[in-house]
Amino acid sequence: MQAIVEACQAGRIAGQVVGVISNKADVAGLEKAAAAGVPTAVLSHRDYPTREAYDADLQQLIDSFQPDLVVLAGFMRILTPAITRHFHGRMLNIHPSLLPKYKGVNTHQRALDAGDEEHGVSVHFVTEELDGGPVILQAKVPIFPEDTAADLQQRVHTQEHAIYPLVVQWFCTNRLRLTEQGAELDGELLAAEGYAAD
């Protein structure tokens, strides 16, 4: 989230962050957003009997900010189909793996346990399928024999800060959109693994 705010403030993203919402009050992202002058809100999932009830109020709260794009960053809640449909084509997520590998949690340890030689991060459109929306961009990092999950997490985190603002900029400048066929950049359908630079 901080990388997105900073990129907007520096003019690297042709847009502005209109609000930051968390389901936890004690996260650093809220403090950093407030310090940057970005409005914040907390909506605790613990106050709701069901995911559906929570997501209905979350949707209303997000809509109150009137965003063109919803950017999930560290929001560790599985969203219901209703909210993903409401923001269809206008919601992005960043996931710490080279999707479709390692959907869900504990991705760094899973890559190590599998003996993978590379790992990475994916930015994708959010759909009803968990971590299953069309991939827009991926960044790969090597896995070294002595790596721990924490080492790998740090290496991936560095790449997250590089690629997420870029994808948001693509959306804000109307270069990126979601179609029935998948993610399109500059009118061209992206491959399953997202954009690949030549």
C-alpha positions in Angstrom: 0.0 0.0 0.0 2.8 2.4 0.9 4.4 1.9 -2.5 1.2 2.8 -4.2 0.7 6.0 -2.1 4.3 7.1 -2.7 4.0 6.4 -6.5 0.9 8.6 -6.6 2.5 11.4 -4.7 5.6 11.3 -6.9 3.5 11.4 -10.1 4.5 7.9 -11.2 0.8 6.9 -11.0 -1.7 9.2 -12.7 -4.2 9.0 -9.8 -4.6 9.3 -6.1 -5.3 7.0 -3.2 -8.8 8.2 -2.0 -8.9 5.9 1.0 -7.3 3.0 2.9 -9.5 0.4 4.6 -8.4 -2.4 6.9 -10.2 -5.1 8.9 -7.7 -4.6 11.7 -7.1 -1.4 13.6 -3.5 -2.1 14.6 -1.8 -2.3 11.2 1.0 0.0 10.2 -0.6 0.7 6.8 -3.3 2.7 8.4 -0.8 4.9 10.3 1.3 5.3 7.1 -1.7 6.3 5.1 -2.9 8.8 7.7 0.6 10.3 7.8 0.4 10.7 4.0 -3.0 12.5 4.4 -5.0 9.6 3.0 -8.4 9.0 4.7 -8.6 5.7 6.5 -11.3 3.4 7.9 -11.4 0.2 9.9 -14.2 -2.3 9.4 -13.6 -5.3 11.7 -14.7 -8.7 10.4 -15.1 -9.8 14.0 -18.2 -7.7 14.3 -20.1 -9.7 11.7 -21.7 -13.1 11.9 -21.0 -14.1 8.3 -18.6 -13.2 5.5 -21.6 -12.1 3.4 -22.7 -9.6 6.0 -19.2 -8.2 6.3 -18.6 -8.0 2.6 -22.0 -6.2 2.1 -20.9 -3.4 4.5 -17.3 -3.5 3.1 -18.7 -2.9 -0.3 -20.7 0.1 0.9 -17.7 1.5 2.7 -15.5 1.1 -0.4 -18.3 2.7 -2.6 -18.4 5.7 -0.2 -14.9 6.6 -1.4 -16.0 6.4 -5.0 -12.9 4.7 -6.3 -12.2 3.9 -9.9 -10.0 1.0 -8.8 -9.8 -1.2 -5.6 -6.3 -2.3 -4.8 -5.9 -5.1 -2.3 -2.6 -5.0 -0.5 -2.2 -7.2 2.6 -5.9 -7.7 2.9 -6.0 -11.3 4.1 -9.7 -12.0 3.7 -11.4 -14.2 1.2 -14.0 -12.1 -0.6 -17.5 -13.3 -1.4 -18.7 -13.6 -4.9 -21.1 -10.7 -4.5 -18.3 -8.2 -3.8 -16.0 -9.5 -6.5 -18.8 -9.2 -9.0 -19.6 -5.7 -7.8 -16.0 -4.6 -8.5 -15.5 -6.8 -11.6 -12.7 -5.4 -13.7 -11.9 -2.8 -11.0 -10.2 -4.8 -8.3 -6.6 -5.9 -8.3 -4.7 -8.2 -5.9 -1.0 -9.0 -5.4 -0.2 -12.5 -4.5 3.3 -13.8 -3.4 3.7 -16.7 -5.9 4.0 -17.3 -9.6 0.3 -18.0 -10.1 -1.3 -20.5 -10.8 1.3 -22.1 -8.4 0.6 -21.8 -4.7 -2.7 -20.1 -4.4 -3.6 -19.3 -0.8 -1.2 -18.9 2.1 2.3 -20.0 3.1 3.5 -19.6 -0.4 7.2 -19.1 0.4 7.5 -22.2 2.5 5.6 -24.2 -0.1 8.0 -23.1 -2.8 11.0 -24.1 -0.6 9.4 -27.4 0.3 8.8 -28.2 -3.3 12.4 -27.6 -4.2 11.6 -24.9 -6.6 14.5 -22.9 -8.1 12.4 -19.7 -8.6 9.5 -18.0 -6.9 7.9 -14.7 -7.3 4.9 -12.4 -7.2 1.8 -12.0 -9.4 -0.6 -9.1 -9.8 -4.0 -10.2 -11.0 -7.6 -9.1 -11.5 -9.8 -10.3 -8.6 -12.5 -12.8 -9.6 -14.7 -15.2 -7.7 -12.0 -17.8 -7.8 -9.4 -17.4 -5.0 -6.2 -16.1 -6.6 -7.6 -17.3 -9.9 -8.2 -14.1 -11.8 -6.3 -13.2 -15.0 -2.7 -12.5 -14.2 -1.4 -9.1 -15.4 2.2 -9.1 -14.4 4.7 -11.4 -12.6 8.2 -10.9 -11.2 10.4 -13.8 -10.6 13.1 -14.2 -7.9 15.7 -17.0 -7.5 15.6 -19.4 -4.7 19.0 -20.2 -3.2 19.8 -23.4 -1.3 20.3 -21.7 2.0 17.1 -19.6 1.8 14.5 -19.6 4.5 10.9 -18.5 4.1 11.8 -15.2 5.6 14.6 -14.7 3.1 12.3 -15.5 0.2 9.6 -13.3 1.6 11.9 -10.3 1.7 13.1 -10.9 -1.9 9.5 -11.2 -3.1 8.5 -8.1 -1.1 11.0 -6.0 -3.0 9.5 -7.0 -6.3 6.0 -6.4 -5.1 6.9 -2.7 -4.6 8.2 -2.6 -8.1 5.4 -4.2 -10.0 2.2 -3.2 -8.2 2.5 0.6 -8.8 3.3 -0.2 -12.5 0.1 -2.2 -12.9 -2.0 0.5 -11.1 -0.5 3.1 -13.5 -1.5 0.9 -16.5 -5.1 0.8 -15.2 -5.2 4.6 -14.4 -4.0 5.5 -17.9 -6.6 3.2 -19.5 -4.0 0.8 -20.9 -5.3 -2.2 -18.8 -8.7 -3.7 -18.8 -10.5 -7.0 -18.0 -12.4 -8.6 -20.9 -14.4 -11.8 -21.2 -11.2 -13.4 -22.7 -8.9 -12.2 -19.9 -6.6 -9.2 -19.1 -5.8 -6.9 -22.0 -2.9 -4.4 -22.1 -2.9 -1.8 -24.9 -5.7 -3.8 -26.6 -3.7 -7.1 -26.6 -4.7 -10.1 -24.7 -2.1 -11.1 -22.1 -0.7 -14.6 -21.8 -1.7 -16.7 -18.9 1.3 -15.6 -16.9 0.7 -12.0 -17.7 2.8 -9.4 -19.4 6.3 -10.5 -20.5 8.8 -7.9 -21.5 10.8 -8.7 -24.6 
